[in-house]
Amino acid sequence: MNHTILISALLATLSLTACDNPTVVNVPATPVAVPGPSGPQGETGSQGATGYQGTEGVQGETGSQGATGYQGTEGVQGTEGVQGETGDTGKTGDGTTVIVVPAEAAAPTN
């Protein structure tokens, strides 16, 4: 029993001395940059180089000939008209002949 107490005391002493207390580290605050007064304006930059001319495009192909249209259908023959009625017989003449003289042509006017 004496050994048990001795071993317990030794073990407790070693365990307490083996404990490492954490060290508190104070991290400095991140410095914040405060802008100061602005400086004088810089010189104007130089002109950039002129770009290259692009290549000319290729001529497109000519379209193909369109198809020829179809021949229209022939029209249908019309129907024949109806025969007219025969007229009445005229009156018999009394033997007088009537001569109609054509009118004279009018002279052209200027």
Biopython code that builds the backbone (N, CA, C, O; Angstrom):
import numpy as np
from Bio.PDB.StructureBuilder import StructureBuilder

atoms = [
    (1, "MET", "N", (0.816, -1.148, 0.000)),
    (1, "MET", "CA", (0.000, 0.000, 0.000)),
    (1, "MET", "C", (0.887, 1.248, 0.000)),
    (1, "MET", "O", (0.503, 2.269, -0.571)),
    (2, "ASN", "N", (2.009, 1.189, 0.600)),
    (2, "ASN", "CA", (2.905, 2.320, 0.595)),
    (2, "ASN", "C", (3.377, 2.611, -0.832)),
    (2, "ASN", "O", (3.588, 3.762, -1.213)),
    (3, "HIS", "N", (3.532, 1.556, -1.593)),
    (3, "HIS", "CA", (3.976, 1.748, -2.974)),
    (3, "HIS", "C", (2.889, 2.424, -3.821)),
    (3, "HIS", "O", (3.196, 3.216, -4.711)),
    (4, "THR", "N", (1.683, 2.123, -3.554)),
    (4, "THR", "CA", (0.592, 2.679, -4.322)),
    (4, "THR", "C", (0.481, 4.182, -4.072)),
    (4, "THR", "O", (0.262, 4.948, -5.010)),
    (5, "ILE", "N", (0.623, 4.598, -2.859)),
    (5, "ILE", "CA", (0.519, 6.011, -2.537)),
    (5, "ILE", "C", (1.713, 6.739, -3.133)),
    (5, "ILE", "O", (1.577, 7.851, -3.643)),
    (6, "LEU", "N", (2.870, 6.119, -3.068)),
    (6, "LEU", "CA", (4.069, 6.741, -3.599)),
    (6, "LEU", "C", (3.972, 6.901, -5.123)),
    (6, "LEU", "O", (4.321, 7.946, -5.673)),
    (7, "ILE", "N", (3.502, 5.870, -5.775)),
    (7, "ILE", "CA", (3.374, 5.924, -7.245)),
    (7, "ILE", "C", (2.316, 6.957, -7.644)),
    (7, "ILE", "O", (2.481, 7.667, -8.636)),
    (8, "SER", "N", (1.244, 7.038, -6.879)),
    (8, "SER", "CA", (0.185, 8.005, -7.184)),
    (8, "SER", "C", (0.698, 9.424, -7.027)),
    (8, "SER", "O", (0.381, 10.296, -7.836)),
    (9, "ALA", "N", (1.490, 9.660, -5.988)),
    (9, "ALA", "CA", (2.005, 10.999, -5.759)),
    (9, "ALA", "C", (2.987, 11.381, -6.846)),
    (9, "ALA", "O", (2.995, 12.516, -7.323)),
    (10, "LEU", "N", (3.827, 10.413, -7.239)),
    (10, "LEU", "CA", (4.794, 10.673, -8.298)),
    (10, "LEU", "C", (4.097, 10.954, -9.639)),
    (10, "LEU", "O", (4.481, 11.856, -10.385)),
    (11, "LEU", "N", (3.101, 10.181, -9.906)),
    (11, "LEU", "CA", (2.351, 10.351, -11.152)),
    (11, "LEU", "C", (1.631, 11.703, -11.169)),
    (11, "LEU", "O", (1.602, 12.356, -12.212)),
    (12, "ALA", "N", (1.066, 12.133, -10.076)),
    (12, "ALA", "CA", (0.374, 13.417, -10.010)),
    (12, "ALA", "C", (1.355, 14.557, -10.190)),
    (12, "ALA", "O", (1.028, 15.555, -10.832)),
    (13, "THR", "N", (2.557, 14.431, -9.634)),
    (13, "THR", "CA", (3.560, 15.475, -9.757)),
    (13, "THR", "C", (4.023, 15.610, -11.197)),
    (13, "THR", "O", (4.144, 16.711, -11.733)),
    (14, "LEU", "N", (4.275, 14.472, -11.803)),
    (14, "LEU", "CA", (4.722, 14.504, -13.206)),
    (14, "LEU", "C", (3.643, 15.042, -14.135)),
    (14, "LEU", "O", (3.942, 15.784, -15.071)),
    (15, "SER", "N", (2.400, 14.674, -13.885)),
    (15, "SER", "CA", (1.332, 15.135, -14.781)),
    (15, "SER", "C", (1.098, 16.636, -14.648)),
    (15, "SER", "O", (0.757, 17.304, -15.624)),
    (16, "LEU", "N", (1.283, 17.162, -13.441)),
    (16, "LEU", "CA", (1.085, 18.595, -13.260)),
    (16, "LEU", "C", (2.232, 19.390, -13.860)),
    (16, "LEU", "O", (2.009, 20.476, -14.394)),
    (17, "THR", "N", (3.458, 18.872, -13.783)),
    (17, "THR", "CA", (4.575, 19.592, -14.358)),
    (17, "THR", "C", (4.615, 19.452, -15.875)),
    (17, "THR", "O", (5.194, 20.292, -16.563)),
    (18, "ALA", "N", (4.014, 18.418, -16.384)),
    (18, "ALA", "CA", (4.015, 18.208, -17.837)),
    (18, "ALA", "C", (2.978, 19.087, -18.536)),
    (18, "ALA", "O", (3.041, 19.261, -19.753)),
    (19, "CYS", "N", (2.047, 19.630, -17.802)),
    (19, "CYS", "CA", (1.028, 20.490, -18.417)),
    (19, "CYS", "C", (1.681, 21.784, -18.879)),
    (19, "CYS", "O", (2.422, 22.434, -18.142)),
    (20, "ASP", "N", (1.389, 22.122, -20.083)),
    (20, "ASP", "CA", (1.934, 23.352, -20.639)),
    (20, "ASP", "C", (0.800, 24.354, -20.707)),
    (20, "ASP", "O", (-0.188, 24.165, -21.416)),
    (21, "ASN", "N", (0.967, 25.394, -19.973)),
    (21, "ASN", "CA", (-0.055, 26.429, -19.991)),
    (21, "ASN", "C", (0.063, 27.173, -21.319)),
    (21, "ASN", "O", (1.171, 27.504, -21.740)),
    (22, "PRO", "N", (-1.065, 27.441, -21.987)),
    (22, "PRO", "CA", (-0.989, 28.148, -23.257)),
    (22, "PRO", "C", (-0.491, 29.572, -23.049)),
    (22, "PRO", "O", (-0.873, 30.256, -22.099)),
    (23, "THR", "N", (0.361, 29.991, -23.954)),
    (23, "THR", "CA", (0.907, 31.334, -23.903)),
    (23, "THR", "C", (-0.027, 32.265, -24.659)),
    (23, "THR", "O", (-0.430, 31.968, -25.783)),
    (24, "VAL", "N", (-0.362, 33.360, -24.061)),
    (24, "VAL", "CA", (-1.247, 34.329, -24.706)),
    (24, "VAL", "C", (-0.393, 35.194, -25.619)),
    (24, "VAL", "O", (0.555, 35.844, -25.178)),
    (25, "VAL", "N", (-0.745, 35.191, -26.890)),
    (25, "VAL", "CA", (-0.008, 35.984, -27.866)),
    (25, "VAL", "C", (-0.899, 37.139, -28.298)),
    (25, "VAL", "O", (-2.015, 36.926, -28.772)),
    (26, "ASN", "N", (-0.421, 38.324, -28.138)),
    (26, "ASN", "CA", (-1.178, 39.499, -28.577)),
    (26, "ASN", "C", (-0.814, 39.780, -30.038)),
    (26, "ASN", "O", (0.321, 40.139, -30.350)),
    (27, "VAL", "N", (-1.788, 39.611, -30.916)),
    (27, "VAL", "CA", (-1.585, 39.862, -32.332)),
    (27, "VAL", "C", (-1.798, 41.346, -32.582)),
    (27, "VAL", "O", (-2.841, 41.900, -32.234)),
    (28, "PRO", "N", (-0.809, 41.984, -33.184)),
    (28, "PRO", "CA", (-1.003, 43.420, -33.424)),
    (28, "PRO", "C", (-2.109, 43.641, -34.444)),
    (28, "PRO", "O", (-2.304, 42.827, -35.346)),
    (29, "ALA", "N", (-2.815, 44.720, -34.301)),
    (29, "ALA", "CA", (-3.916, 45.049, -35.224)),
    (29, "ALA", "C", (-3.346, 45.330, -36.609)),
    (29, "ALA", "O", (-2.246, 45.865, -36.747)),
    (30, "THR", "N", (-4.109, 44.962, -37.628)),
    (30, "THR", "CA", (-3.691, 45.189, -39.005)),
    (30, "THR", "C", (-3.700, 46.685, -39.275)),
    (30, "THR", "O", (-4.707, 47.357, -39.050)),
    (31, "PRO", "N", (-2.572, 47.207, -39.760)),
    (31, "PRO", "CA", (-2.556, 48.653, -40.000)),
    (31, "PRO", "C", (-3.464, 49.010, -41.168)),
    (31, "PRO", "O", (-3.501, 48.314, -42.182)),
    (32, "VAL", "N", (-4.184, 50.088, -41.010)),
    (32, "VAL", "CA", (-5.097, 50.559, -42.040)),
    (32, "VAL", "C", (-4.415, 51.711, -42.764)),
    (32, "VAL", "O", (-3.967, 52.676, -42.143)),
    (33, "ALA", "N", (-4.342, 51.594, -44.103)),
    (33, "ALA", "CA", (-3.700, 52.646, -44.883)),
    (33, "ALA", "C", (-4.639, 53.824, -45.012)),
    (33, "ALA", "O", (-5.775, 53.683, -45.464)),
    (34, "VAL", "N", (-4.169, 54.959, -44.620)),
    (34, "VAL", "CA", (-4.962, 56.176, -44.725)),
    (34, "VAL", "C", (-4.383, 56.956, -45.894)),
    (34, "VAL", "O", (-3.198, 57.289, -45.887)),
    (35, "PRO", "N", (-5.208, 57.253, -46.909)),
    (35, "PRO", "CA", (-4.666, 57.957, -48.065)),
    (35, "PRO", "C", (-4.275, 59.382, -47.708)),
    (35, "PRO", "O", (-4.961, 60.088, -46.969)),
    (36, "GLY", "N", (-3.152, 59.761, -48.265)),
    (36, "GLY", "CA", (-2.674, 61.120, -48.048)),
    (36, "GLY", "C", (-3.144, 62.014, -49.177)),
    (36, "GLY", "O", (-3.985, 61.605, -49.977)),
    (37, "PRO", "N", (-2.631, 63.198, -49.256)),
    (37, "PRO", "CA", (-3.048, 64.095, -50.337)),
    (37, "PRO", "C", (-2.540, 63.564, -51.676)),
    (37, "PRO", "O", (-1.470, 62.958, -51.740)),
    (38, "SER", "N", (-3.299, 63.788, -52.732)),
    (38, "SER", "CA", (-2.910, 63.270, -54.042)),
    (38, "SER", "C", (-1.774, 64.106, -54.606)),
    (38, "SER", "O", (-1.658, 65.304, -54.344)),
    (39, "GLY", "N", (-0.938, 63.434, -55.390)),
    (39, "GLY", "CA", (0.204, 64.080, -55.990)),
    (39, "GLY", "C", (-0.162, 64.761, -57.296)),
    (39, "GLY", "O", (-1.330, 64.770, -57.683)),
    (40, "PRO", "N", (0.816, 65.330, -57.976)),
    (40, "PRO", "CA", (0.534, 66.010, -59.244)),
    (40, "PRO", "C", (0.181, 64.991, -60.326)),
    (40, "PRO", "O", (0.568, 63.825, -60.242)),
    (41, "GLN", "N", (-0.557, 65.440, -61.343)),
    (41, "GLN", "CA", (-0.976, 64.544, -62.422)),
    (41, "GLN", "C", (0.231, 64.186, -63.271)),
    (41, "GLN", "O", (1.105, 65.014, -63.526)),
    (42, "GLY", "N", (0.257, 62.920, -63.707)),
    (42, "GLY", "CA", (1.357, 62.454, -64.540)),
    (42, "GLY", "C", (1.232, 62.952, -65.963)),
    (42, "GLY", "O", (0.212, 63.519, -66.356)),
    (43, "GLU", "N", (2.290, 62.730, -66.731)),
    (43, "GLU", "CA", (2.295, 63.160, -68.128)),
    (43, "GLU", "C", (1.351, 62.297, -68.957)),
    (43, "GLU", "O", (1.050, 61.159, -68.596)),
    (44, "THR", "N", (0.885, 62.862, -70.082)),
    (44, "THR", "CA", (0.002, 62.128, -70.980)),
    (44, "THR", "C", (0.795, 61.022, -71.655)),
    (44, "THR", "O", (1.946, 61.220, -72.042)),
    (45, "GLY", "N", (0.175, 59.858, -71.795)),
    (45, "GLY", "CA", (0.847, 58.727, -72.435)),
    (45, "GLY", "C", (1.005, 58.937, -73.926)),
    (45, "GLY", "O", (0.341, 59.789, -74.518)),
    (46, "SER", "N", (1.888, 58.157, -74.531)),
    (46, "SER", "CA", (2.131, 58.304, -75.970)),
    (46, "SER", "C", (1.017, 57.640, -76.770)),
    (46, "SER", "O", (0.281, 56.802, -76.249)),
    (47, "GLN", "N", (0.900, 58.023, -78.044)),
    (47, "GLN", "CA", (-0.125, 57.491, -78.945)),
    (47, "GLN", "C", (0.163, 56.027, -79.226)),
    (47, "GLN", "O", (1.312, 55.651, -79.455)),
    (48, "GLY", "N", (-0.857, 55.216, -79.209)),
    (48, "GLY", "CA", (-0.692, 53.796, -79.515)),
    (48, "GLY", "C", (-0.445, 53.587, -80.999)),
    (48, "GLY", "O", (-0.745, 54.458, -81.816)),
    (49, "ALA", "N", (0.103, 52.428, -81.341)),
    (49, "ALA", "CA", (0.401, 52.111, -82.740)),
    (49, "ALA", "C", (-0.893, 51.886, -83.515)),
    (49, "ALA", "O", (-1.887, 51.421, -82.957)),
    (50, "THR", "N", (-0.875, 52.221, -84.814)),
    (50, "THR", "CA", (-2.044, 52.022, -85.667)),
    (50, "THR", "C", (-2.215, 50.528, -85.927)),
    (50, "THR", "O", (-1.233, 49.817, -86.141)),
    (51, "GLY", "N", (-3.437, 50.059, -85.910)),
    (51, "GLY", "CA", (-3.707, 48.635, -86.140)),
    (51, "GLY", "C", (-3.526, 48.264, -87.598)),
    (51, "GLY", "O", (-3.481, 49.133, -88.469)),
    (52, "TYR", "N", (-3.424, 46.980, -87.860)),
    (52, "TYR", "CA", (-3.241, 46.489, -89.229)),
    (52, "TYR", "C", (-4.563, 46.490, -89.978)),
    (52, "TYR", "O", (-5.632, 46.349, -89.385)),
    (53, "GLN", "N", (-4.467, 46.652, -91.310)),
    (53, "GLN", "CA", (-5.648, 46.614, -92.172)),
    (53, "GLN", "C", (-6.084, 45.157, -92.307)),
    (53, "GLN", "O", (-5.252, 44.282, -92.548)),
    (54, "GLY", "N", (-7.339, 44.900, -92.158)),
    (54, "GLY", "CA", (-7.851, 43.533, -92.310)),
    (54, "GLY", "C", (-7.828, 43.108, -93.767)),
    (54, "GLY", "O", (-7.807, 43.952, -94.663)),
    (55, "THR", "N", (-7.834, 41.811, -94.007)),
    (55, "THR", "CA", (-7.817, 41.305, -95.382)),
    (55, "THR", "C", (-9.201, 41.442, -95.993)),
    (55, "THR", "O", (-10.212, 41.414, -95.291)),
    (56, "GLU", "N", (-9.232, 41.593, -97.328)),
    (56, "GLU", "CA", (-10.497, 41.759, -98.037)),
    (56, "GLU", "C", (-11.207, 40.410, -98.113)),
    (56, "GLU", "O", (-10.567, 39.367, -98.243)),
    (57, "GLY", "N", (-12.504, 40.443, -98.033)),
    (57, "GLY", "CA", (-13.289, 39.211, -98.090)),
    (57, "GLY", "C", (-13.296, 38.607, -99.488)),
    (57, "GLY", "O", (-12.956, 39.277, -100.462)),
    (58, "VAL", "N", (-13.679, 37.357, -99.581)),
    (58, "VAL", "CA", (-13.706, 36.617, -100.842)),
    (58, "VAL", "C", (-15.043, 36.867, -101.539)),
    (58, "VAL", "O", (-16.076, 36.996, -100.882)),
    (59, "GLN", "N", (-15.018, 36.935, -102.881)),
    (59, "GLN", "CA", (-16.237, 37.118, -103.673)),
    (59, "GLN", "C", (-17.146, 35.905, -103.475)),
    (59, "GLN", "O", (-16.684, 34.765, -103.529)),
    (60, "GLY", "N", (-18.405, 36.143, -103.252)),
    (60, "GLY", "CA", (-19.359, 35.048, -103.083)),
    (60, "GLY", "C", (-19.652, 34.367, -104.417)),
    (60, "GLY", "O", (-19.415, 34.939, -105.480)),
    (61, "GLU", "N", (-20.161, 33.160, -104.352)),
    (61, "GLU", "CA", (-20.477, 32.401, -105.566)),
    (61, "GLU", "C", (-21.781, 32.900, -106.177)),
    (61, "GLU", "O", (-22.671, 33.373, -105.470)),
    (62, "THR", "N", (-21.884, 32.787, -107.528)),
    (62, "THR", "CA", (-23.102, 33.176, -108.226)),
    (62, "THR", "C", (-24.159, 32.104, -108.003)),
    (62, "THR", "O", (-23.853, 30.912, -107.987)),
    (63, "GLY", "N", (-25.373, 32.526, -107.836)),
    (63, "GLY", "CA", (-26.463, 31.574, -107.613)),
    (63, "GLY", "C", (-26.759, 30.768, -108.877)),
    (63, "GLY", "O", (-26.401, 31.180, -109.980)),
    (64, "SER", "N", (-27.402, 29.637, -108.714)),
    (64, "SER", "CA", (-27.711, 28.774, -109.854)),
    (64, "SER", "C", (-28.985, 29.251, -110.558)),
    (64, "SER", "O", (-29.785, 29.990, -109.985)),
    (65, "GLN", "N", (-29.158, 28.810, -111.823)),
    (65, "GLN", "CA", (-30.318, 29.168, -112.642)),
    (65, "GLN", "C", (-31.562, 28.529, -112.041)),
    (65, "GLN", "O", (-31.548, 27.361, -111.652)),
    (66, "GLY", "N", (-32.612, 29.291, -111.971)),
    (66, "GLY", "CA", (-33.871, 28.749, -111.447)),
    (66, "GLY", "C", (-34.522, 27.811, -112.465)),
    (66, "GLY", "O", (-34.202, 27.861, -113.652)),
    (67, "ALA", "N", (-35.411, 26.980, -112.009)),
    (67, "ALA", "CA", (-36.100, 26.023, -112.878)),
    (67, "ALA", "C", (-37.094, 26.752, -113.782)),
    (67, "ALA", "O", (-37.682, 27.759, -113.385)),
    (68, "THR", "N", (-37.280, 26.229, -115.020)),
    (68, "THR", "CA", (-38.233, 26.810, -115.965)),
    (68, "THR", "C", (-39.649, 26.465, -115.501)),
    (68, "THR", "O", (-39.901, 25.371, -114.994)),
    (69, "GLY", "N", (-40.554, 27.404, -115.681)),
    (69, "GLY", "CA", (-41.939, 27.167, -115.275)),
    (69, "GLY", "C", (-42.633, 26.160, -116.190)),
    (69, "GLY", "O", (-42.153, 25.888, -117.290)),
    (70, "TYR", "N", (-43.739, 25.618, -115.746)),
    (70, "TYR", "CA", (-44.502, 24.630, -116.509)),
    (70, "TYR", "C", (-45.423, 25.325, -117.509)),
    (70, "TYR", "O", (-45.863, 26.452, -117.284)),
    (71, "GLN", "N", (-45.711, 24.634, -118.623)),
    (71, "GLN", "CA", (-46.636, 25.125, -119.639)),
    (71, "GLN", "C", (-48.044, 25.082, -119.062)),
    (71, "GLN", "O", (-48.448, 24.095, -118.448)),
    (72, "GLY", "N", (-48.778, 26.157, -119.266)),
    (72, "GLY", "CA", (-50.157, 26.180, -118.777)),
    (72, "GLY", "C", (-51.045, 25.245, -119.590)),
    (72, "GLY", "O", (-50.691, 24.886, -120.713)),
    (73, "THR", "N", (-52.171, 24.850, -119.051)),
    (73, "THR", "CA", (-53.084, 23.950, -119.758)),
    (73, "THR", "C", (-53.894, 24.748, -120.771)),
    (73, "THR", "O", (-54.173, 25.930, -120.566)),
    (74, "GLU", "N", (-54.266, 24.098, -121.855)),
    (74, "GLU", "CA", (-55.013, 24.760, -122.921)),
    (74, "GLU", "C", (-56.454, 24.941, -122.474)),
    (74, "GLU", "O", (-57.028, 24.094, -121.788)),
    (75, "GLY", "N", (-57.023, 26.073, -122.881)),
    (75, "GLY", "CA", (-58.407, 26.351, -122.500)),
    (75, "GLY", "C", (-59.390, 25.415, -123.207)),
    (75, "GLY", "O", (-59.047, 24.764, -124.195)),
    (76, "VAL", "N", (-60.585, 25.362, -122.696)),
    (76, "VAL", "CA", (-61.641, 24.494, -123.238)),
    (76, "VAL", "C", (-62.409, 25.258, -124.313)),
    (76, "VAL", "O", (-62.631, 26.462, -124.180)),
    (77, "GLN", "N", (-62.817, 24.563, -125.380)),
    (77, "GLN", "CA", (-63.610, 25.156, -126.459)),
    (77, "GLN", "C", (-64.950, 25.589, -125.895)),
    (77, "GLN", "O", (-65.595, 24.848, -125.153)),
    (78, "GLY", "N", (-65.364, 26.803, -126.257)),
    (78, "GLY", "CA", (-66.651, 27.299, -125.774)),
    (78, "GLY", "C", (-67.818, 26.578, -126.459)),
    (78, "GLY", "O", (-67.641, 25.963, -127.510)),
    (79, "THR", "N", (-68.966, 26.656, -125.878)),
    (79, "THR", "CA", (-70.152, 26.005, -126.453)),
    (79, "THR", "C", (-70.693, 26.865, -127.596)),
    (79, "THR", "O", (-70.537, 28.086, -127.605)),
    (80, "GLU", "N", (-71.325, 26.203, -128.546)),
    (80, "GLU", "CA", (-71.854, 26.906, -129.715)),
    (80, "GLU", "C", (-73.122, 27.643, -129.314)),
    (80, "GLU", "O", (-73.925, 27.140, -128.527)),
    (81, "GLY", "N", (-73.295, 28.854, -129.868)),
    (81, "GLY", "CA", (-74.469, 29.660, -129.533)),
    (81, "GLY", "C", (-75.762, 29.045, -130.100)),
    (81, "GLY", "O", (-75.731, 28.163, -130.959)),
    (82, "VAL", "N", (-76.865, 29.529, -129.602)),
    (82, "VAL", "CA", (-78.184, 29.026, -130.005)),
    (82, "VAL", "C", (-78.578, 29.700, -131.323)),
    (82, "VAL", "O", (-78.322, 30.887, -131.524)),
    (83, "GLN", "N", (-79.191, 28.945, -132.197)),
    (83, "GLN", "CA", (-79.656, 29.462, -133.484)),
    (83, "GLN", "C", (-80.786, 30.455, -133.231)),
    (83, "GLN", "O", (-81.712, 30.167, -132.473)),
    (84, "GLY", "N", (-80.710, 31.634, -133.873)),
    (84, "GLY", "CA", (-81.752, 32.646, -133.706)),
    (84, "GLY", "C", (-83.049, 32.235, -134.423)),
    (84, "GLY", "O", (-83.052, 31.366, -135.295)),
    (85, "GLU", "N", (-84.114, 32.870, -134.034)),
    (85, "GLU", "CA", (-85.403, 32.569, -134.667)),
    (85, "GLU", "C", (-85.486, 33.241, -136.035)),
    (85, "GLU", "O", (-84.870, 34.281, -136.264)),
    (86, "THR", "N", (-86.227, 32.656, -136.906)),
    (86, "THR", "CA", (-86.419, 33.207, -138.250)),
    (86, "THR", "C", (-87.352, 34.408, -138.149)),
    (86, "THR", "O", (-88.358, 34.363, -137.440)),
    (87, "GLY", "N", (-87.018, 35.472, -138.854)),
    (87, "GLY", "CA", (-87.826, 36.682, -138.808)),
    (87, "GLY", "C", (-89.134, 36.529, -139.607)),
    (87, "GLY", "O", (-89.302, 35.591, -140.386)),
    (88, "ASP", "N", (-90.043, 37.476, -139.388)),
    (88, "ASP", "CA", (-91.318, 37.463, -140.110)),
    (88, "ASP", "C", (-91.074, 37.897, -141.553)),
    (88, "ASP", "O", (-90.115, 38.612, -141.845)),
    (89, "THR", "N", (-91.908, 37.476, -142.404)),
    (89, "THR", "CA", (-91.827, 37.854, -143.808)),
    (89, "THR", "C", (-92.208, 39.320, -143.943)),
    (89, "THR", "O", (-93.163, 39.775, -143.313)),
    (90, "GLY", "N", (-91.446, 40.080, -144.783)),
    (90, "GLY", "CA", (-91.685, 41.498, -144.954)),
    (90, "GLY", "C", (-92.935, 41.772, -145.802)),
    (90, "GLY", "O", (-93.502, 40.872, -146.423)),
    (91, "LYS", "N", (-93.340, 43.045, -145.804)),
    (91, "LYS", "CA", (-94.521, 43.435, -146.585)),
    (91, "LYS", "C", (-94.122, 43.539, -148.047)),
    (91, "LYS", "O", (-92.956, 43.770, -148.365)),
    (92, "THR", "N", (-95.000, 43.383, -148.850)),
    (92, "THR", "CA", (-94.772, 43.495, -150.279)),
    (92, "THR", "C", (-94.725, 44.963, -150.643)),
    (92, "THR", "O", (-95.508, 45.760, -150.127)),
    (93, "GLY", "N", (-93.786, 45.333, -151.552)),
    (93, "GLY", "CA", (-93.631, 46.720, -151.955)),
    (93, "GLY", "C", (-94.700, 47.152, -152.962)),
    (93, "GLY", "O", (-95.371, 46.311, -153.561)),
    (94, "ASP", "N", (-94.855, 48.481, -153.147)),
    (94, "ASP", "CA", (-95.855, 48.992, -154.096)),
    (94, "ASP", "C", (-95.212, 49.363, -155.427)),
    (94, "ASP", "O", (-95.869, 49.987, -156.261)),
    (95, "GLY", "N", (-93.952, 49.003, -155.655)),
    (95, "GLY", "CA", (-93.296, 49.235, -156.922)),
    (95, "GLY", "C", (-92.508, 50.518, -156.956)),
    (95, "GLY", "O", (-92.002, 50.847, -158.029)),
    (96, "THR", "N", (-92.348, 51.295, -155.861)),
    (96, "THR", "CA", (-91.580, 52.527, -155.847)),
    (96, "THR", "C", (-90.144, 52.194, -155.441)),
    (96, "THR", "O", (-89.910, 51.370, -154.557)),
    (97, "THR", "N", (-89.202, 52.841, -156.095)),
    (97, "THR", "CA", (-87.791, 52.654, -155.767)),
    (97, "THR", "C", (-87.299, 53.917, -155.097)),
    (97, "THR", "O", (-87.555, 55.011, -155.601)),
    (98, "VAL", "N", (-86.602, 53.809, -153.979)),
    (98, "VAL", "CA", (-86.082, 54.959, -153.233)),
    (98, "VAL", "C", (-84.573, 54.945, -153.398)),
    (98, "VAL", "O", (-83.940, 53.920, -153.146)),
    (99, "ILE", "N", (-83.973, 56.071, -153.820)),
    (99, "ILE", "CA", (-82.524, 56.192, -153.988)),
    (99, "ILE", "C", (-82.015, 57.146, -152.906)),
    (99, "ILE", "O", (-82.508, 58.266, -152.774)),
    (100, "VAL", "N", (-81.030, 56.694, -152.138)),
    (100, "VAL", "CA", (-80.446, 57.510, -151.057)),
    (100, "VAL", "C", (-79.123, 58.034, -151.561)),
    (100, "VAL", "O", (-78.256, 57.245, -151.937)),
    (101, "VAL", "N", (-78.939, 59.364, -151.579)),
    (101, "VAL", "CA", (-77.734, 59.994, -152.046)),
    (101, "VAL", "C", (-76.851, 60.240, -150.827)),
    (101, "VAL", "O", (-77.307, 60.782, -149.820)),
    (102, "PRO", "N", (-75.569, 59.830, -150.927)),
    (102, "PRO", "CA", (-74.675, 60.062, -149.752)),
    (102, "PRO", "C", (-74.404, 61.561, -149.588)),
    (102, "PRO", "O", (-74.416, 62.307, -150.567)),
    (103, "ALA", "N", (-74.164, 61.994, -148.365)),
    (103, "ALA", "CA", (-73.907, 63.396, -148.062)),
    (103, "ALA", "C", (-72.508, 63.760, -148.525)),
    (103, "ALA", "O", (-71.614, 62.914, -148.516)),
    (104, "GLU", "N", (-72.305, 65.021, -148.933)),
    (104, "GLU", "CA", (-71.014, 65.466, -149.391)),
    (104, "GLU", "C", (-70.035, 65.537, -148.218)),
    (104, "GLU", "O", (-70.411, 65.843, -147.086)),
    (105, "ALA", "N", (-68.763, 65.244, -148.526)),
    (105, "ALA", "CA", (-67.748, 65.319, -147.478)),
    (105, "ALA", "C", (-67.465, 66.755, -147.155)),
    (105, "ALA", "O", (-67.343, 67.570, -148.070)),
    (106, "ALA", "N", (-67.357, 67.093, -145.929)),
    (106, "ALA", "CA", (-67.107, 68.469, -145.518)),
    (106, "ALA", "C", (-65.662, 68.835, -145.806)),
    (106, "ALA", "O", (-64.773, 67.996, -145.665)),
    (107, "ALA", "N", (-65.412, 70.088, -146.211)),
    (107, "ALA", "CA", (-64.048, 70.547, -146.496)),
    (107, "ALA", "C", (-63.287, 70.679, -145.174)),
    (107, "ALA", "O", (-63.859, 71.122, -144.177)),
    (108, "PRO", "N", (-62.001, 70.298, -145.154)),
    (108, "PRO", "CA", (-61.225, 70.389, -143.897)),
    (108, "PRO", "C", (-61.036, 71.832, -143.482)),
    (108, "PRO", "O", (-60.831, 72.710, -144.320)),
    (109, "THR", "N", (-61.106, 72.070, -142.192)),
    (109, "THR", "CA", (-60.932, 73.412, -141.676)),
    (109, "THR", "C", (-59.523, 73.538, -141.115)),
    (109, "THR", "O", (-58.979, 72.601, -140.531)),
    (110, "ASN", "N", (-58.951, 74.714, -141.305)),
    (110, "ASN", "CA", (-57.579, 74.924, -140.803)),
    (110, "ASN", "C", (-57.605, 75.589, -139.473)),
    (110, "ASN", "O", (-56.551, 75.848, -138.892)),
]
sb = StructureBuilder()
sb.init_structure("model")
sb.init_model(0)
sb.init_chain("A")
sb.init_seg("    ")
for serial, (resi, resn, name, xyz) in enumerate(atoms, 1):
    if name == "N":
        sb.init_residue(resn, " ", resi, " ")
    sb.init_atom(name, np.array(xyz, "f"), 0.0, 1.0, " ", f" {name:<3s}", serial, name[0])
structure = sb.get_structure()
